[in-house]
Amino acid sequence: MTQVRLHYWAGARAAAGVEEDLFTASTIADALAQAGGSRTDQRFAKILSGCSLLLDGRALHPADLDQPLAEDVAVEVLPPFAGG
C-alpha cells in the first residue's frame, strides 16, 4: 500500500473543509473513494466526482485511476471552473 495525498483547490477545498487529505491506498481510485466516504456531507463526494485530477502536472483519465501504485503520490484535485 502507498500513501496518496489529495490536495484540494478552490471549491473542492471549501467542500472538503481541509486543504489536503492523506490516505493509504493501492490505487488513486481507492483514495478517492475513501475521501468521498470520509465526510458526513455527501455533497463532497458529488463535487469530487466532477473534479479534474493531476499527477505530476499530467491529467489523469479514468483508466489511470485503477492502476496499482508503486510509490507514494500527490494528486491535485481541481473542481470545474470557468474563466478567461
Order of alpha helices (4+ residues) and beta strands (2+ residues): beta-alpha-beta-alpha-alpha-beta-beta-alpha-beta
